[in-house]
Amino acid sequence: MKYYLIVGEASGDLHASHLMQSLRKEDGDAEFRFFGGDLMSAVGGIRVRHYKELAYMGFLPVLLHLPTILRNMRLCKQDIAEWAPDAVILVDYPGFNLNIAKYIRSKAVCPVYYYISPKIWAWKEYRIKNIRRDVDELFSILPFEVSFFEQKHHYPIHYVGNPTAHEVSEFLTSYGETFEAFALRNGLRSDKPIIALLAGSRLQEIKDNLPTMLRAAEPFADRYQLVLAGAPAIDDDFYKKYMGAAPVTLVRQQTYPLLAHSTAALVTSGTATLETALFRVPQVVCYKTPVPHLTRWAFRHLMSCRYISLVNLIADREVVQELFADRFTKENIHQELEKLLPAEGISSGASPREQMLAGYEEVARRLGTEVAPDNAARLMVGLLRGR
């Protein structure tokens, strides 16, 4: 069968590439055509556009690149109509993908499957109308979404497991590099523990968050070495503008090995918070926002979710500290980080560090051990054959 996939950023490329591999196992005749990235291309098929030509986030960047976005949207619709796939699989990226879903439904081209559902529980809840109308099956990777969609909105979905949980588990099972070897390979000291900094995957996130994160962590540089995880699409020169003379080392394409050897971390909100939790690294979640006091008011009164980090959303309680909006200050970040560093003389289980680690175990239990892409692929192929 023929599968057309659409992703809009690096994480979607990763998850879609795994789904494609799983679809191949279920359907030996699977053909792929996609808007995606290098990881999807490595699996095989025809890439129509790279996701980097789509990945504009925020009002101003979208406005400035609107002609390009609209041109790609027209191309995508035309390409789907001409190729006539058996299914279109949308991966997150709702602004673009829900428009495509509407088109496919209006033309009755094929079923629309949504893998990694739009986060409408956080904002734009009104999109449930579009999803109900235009999406045939929705495949969720977050357990709390089941009650949101099924109980609140009476829209049945499939929870297939969490791909990040599986990816981290697979990595930890096979990874055997010692701290000494990791340090030697990256020009680090083997006698000094690590505080990891994960400052986001987008230029604006790094610009906004990294300088304050560095100032907050720098006082610990006498006891710990600060190591910054470089995002795949960000050049070293961009990082260096904001690193300045801070005592920090940049490592590239090694987020998982870095977390495997870290004592604590400062992390911007996003999938990285969940990855950090699954590596059992105590963390402070940091996220700078414009007009912080107004943002705090909007979060309390207009947003439909209680937390911004996946860790807390999955646990349904505050496991990690979320320092965003008016709480995003150097002093607050420093204070919370200090609480999470190992300390002598505190009874087991009583320290904030141990309490957070116990919360991580609850998060892992709620996610389960299902292999998300395998489950999703099995369901998708079964549904298509059932037609």
N, C-alpha and C positions, 0 to 999 in steps of 0.2 A: 504493500500500500504506500501511498504518497503522503508525506507529512510536511507541512509548511510551518516553520517556527519563527517567532518574532521576539527578539530581546532588545533591551535598550541600554544595558550597561554591563560592566565586567562580571558582576555576580550572576546576572542572568545568563551570560555566556558560559560560566562554569556549570551552573545547574542544568542548563539546557543540553550541554555536551554530555553530561551523565545520563540525562533522560534519553538522548539519542542512542547512546550505547545500550541502554536497557530496552529501548524499542527494537533495536536490531536483534536482541536475544529473543524477544517475543515474536518478531516478524522478520523472518529471514529475507524477505523481499522488500524491506523498508527502503524507500527513497526519500532524500531530504533536500529541501530548498529553504533558504532562511535569510533573514536579516539577523546577523549575529557577529561573532568574533572569531579569534584565532583558534580557541579551544573547540568550537563547533566545527570549524574548517578541518581541524585535525581528525575529527571523527569521520568526515566525508560528506559529500553532497555539494550543492551549489550555493555559494554565498552571493546574494544579490547586492547587499550593502553591509558595510561594517557598522557595528553599533556606535562607533565613535562619531559617525555622521548623524546620529540621532540624539546623542546624550547631552541634551541641553536642559539644565535644571534651574528653576527660579524664574520669576516673572521677566526680568530684564533680558537674560540670555535667550529665553524662548522668544521674546518679542524681536530681538535683534536678528535671530536666525529663523524667523517665521517662514520666509519664502522657501528656505531649504527644507524645513520640516514639512511644509505642505507639499512640496515637490516629491519628497520621499514617500509621503502618505499616498499620493496619487499613483506613484510607481508601484508601491506595494499592492494596492487594490487591483491595478491592472495586471500585475504579475500573477497574483492569486487566481484571478479570473481566467487567465490564459493557461496556467499550469493545471488548473482543476484538481486540487489535492483531495485526498479522502478525508483529511482533517486539518484544521489550522490550530496550532498550539501556541497560545499567548503566554508569555512569561513576564509577570509583574508589569512595570512600565505602563500604567493605566491610561495616561493622557493620550498616548498614541494608540495603544492596543484596543481600548474600548471603542474608539472610532472605527478601527478595522473590523471589530466584531459587529458593529452596527451595519456596516456595508455588507459583510458576508451574510448576515441574517436577511437583509433586504433583498439580496440576489439569490438566496437559497443555494449558495455554492456548496457547502458542506457543513458538518458539525464544527462548533467552536469549543475547544477545550482550554480552560485557563489553569495553567500550572504555576503555583505560587501566586495566590490570590491578591488582588489590590488591597491595600491596607485602609479600607474605608472605615474600619472601626476607629481609626485615629482622626481622619478628616474626610470631608466630602462623602458623608454617609449616604447622601442622596443618590450616589452612583449605584446603589442597590437596584434601582429601577432599570438602569441600563444592563446590569448583569443578569437580572431576572429575565429580561426580554431577549438579550442577544447571546448569552453564554449557555451552551447546552450542559456542560459539566464543569464543576469547579473543584480543583485539587489543592487542598490546603496543606501547608507545612508547619502550621502553628496550632497546637491543640485547643487554645482558647477561642479560635475562630469558629469552631463547631457550634458552640452555644450562641455566638453572635449571629451567625447566618441562619442556623436552623431554628433556634428558639425565638430570637428577636424578630427575624425577618422571614421565617418559614420557608427558607430556601435550602434544600438539601445539598450537602457538599460531601467530599471525600477527604478525610484526614489520612494522609499516606505515610506519615512519619516526617522527620526533619532531616533534610540532606546535610545541613551543617553538622548535626550530631553524628551522622554516619561518616562524613568526611574526616572529622576530628578523630573519631574512634579508629578508622582505618589508618590514619597517619600515626597515631600513638602505638598501634599494634606493630607497625613496620619500622618505626624510627628508632635507631639505636645509637646515634651520635652522642658522645659524652660532652659534658659542658666544656671540658678542656679542649676537645677537638673543635667544637663550635667557636669557642673564643679565639683559638689560634687561626682558624680559617677567616675570621672577620676582624682580626687586629684588635681583639679585646683582651682584657686581663682575665686570667683563669682563677685568680684568687679574690675576685670581687663580684658579688651578686649583681643582678640586673634589675633595673626598673625600666619596663618597656613603655614606649610612647607610640600609640596608634592614633594618629591625628586626622584620619579620614582619607577618603579616596578621591576627593574632588579638590580642585584648586582653591575654591572659596573656603571650604572647610579648613584646609591646612593654613591658609592665610589668617583665618579668624582664630583658630584654636591653638596652633602650635606655639606662638610666642608666649602666651600666658601659661601654657602647660610646662614649658621649659623653665620659666621663672619660678613656678611653684615647686618644681622638682630639683632645681639646681642646688638648694641647700643640703640635699642628701648626697651630693656627688662625692663627698669625702668617704662615705661608706658604701655607696652603690655606683655602678656605672650606668649612665643613661643611654639607652639604645632606641633609636627611632626606626620604625618599620616603614620602608619606602613602598608606596603604592605603585602598581605596575605601570600606569600611564603617566606618572609624574616624573619629570626630569630632575636630576640631582641639583642642577643650578637653581631650580625653583625652591627646593628645600633649603639650600644654602643661604638664600636671602633672609630666611626667617630663623635659621639656626644661629646666625651671627657667631659670636665667640663663645657660645654656651658649650659646656663640656659634654657633648653628645656625639654619638657615633651613628651614622646612617647605614643600615643594612638593607639590601634590596632582595625582593622575591623570596623572603625567608620569614614571613610572619609566623607560620606554624612552628618552625624550629626556634624562633625567638621566644614565643610564648612557652614553649616546652622547657625553656631554661630561665624563665623570669620569676622573680620573687613577688612583684606587684606590677601594676600597670595603670597608666592614665589613658582612657579610651574615649573617643568621640562616639556619639550614639550611632547605632546601626548594627549590622550583622556582627561587627567586630566585638561588640559587648557580649554576644552569645558565644562566639568563639573563645573569648578570654575566659568566660565562665566554664566552658567545657574543658579547658586546659587546667582548670582549678587554680587560676591566678587571681588573687584579690585585686579589685579594680575600683577606680573612681571614674564615673561617667561624666565627661565634660562636653559642653556644647554652648558656644557663644551664639547669641541671637541679636538681631537689631532691636532697638527700643525695648530693653529687657523688662522694664516694669509693665509695659503694655503687653508684652508676650506672656508674662506670668499671669496677668489678668485674663487674657484670652484663653490660656491653658486651663485655668480654673473654671471659667464660665462658658466657653464656647466649644472646647474640645470634648470629644466623647470618650476619651480614655484617661486613666489615672496616671499613667507612667509614659516615659519616652523610650526606655531601654527594653529590649526584648527579654532580658533576664527578669525584670520585675513584672512585665506583662505576663510571662509564662508562669511565674510563681504566684501571681496575683497578690503580691505584697512587696514591700521594699526590702529587697536583698542587697542591692547596691545603691550607693548614694548618687543621685542625679543632680549634678551641679550645672544647671542651664539657666538661661535668662538672667534674672537678678542675682542668682546664687553662683553664677560663673565669675569668680574672682580668684586672683592668685592666692589670697589668704585662705579662702575656703578649700581650694584644691590642696594646698600644702597641708592644712590641718587634717583633712580626710585621708590623704595619703599616709601621713605619719601614723594614724591609727591602724593602718593595715600592714605595716611593716612588722616583722617578727620582734617580739619583745620578751625579755626574760622576766620571771617573777609573776606571771599571770597564769592562773590555773587553766588547765585545758578546757576548751569550750567556752571560756568566759570572755575572751578578747574579741573585738570587732572582726579581726581576721578569721578566727575560728568560726564565728557566727556566720560570716559570709560564705565560708567554705561549706558549712552545713546547708546553707541555702542553695548552693550550687548543686548539691546532691539531689535536692528536691526538684530543681529545674531539669536535671538529667532524667530523673524518674518520670516526670510528666511528658517529656519528649518521647520516651520509649526507645526501642531498638530497631524499629522497622526501617527497611531500606527504601527511602522515599521514591527514587526514580524507578526502582524495580516494581514497586506497588503501583505507581502511576501508570507505567507502561503496560503492565498486565491488565489494569482496568480499561485503559484507552483501547488497546487492541481487542479486548473482549467486547467492549461496546460497539466497536466498528464492525467486528465479525457478526455480532448479533443483529446488525442492520440488514 
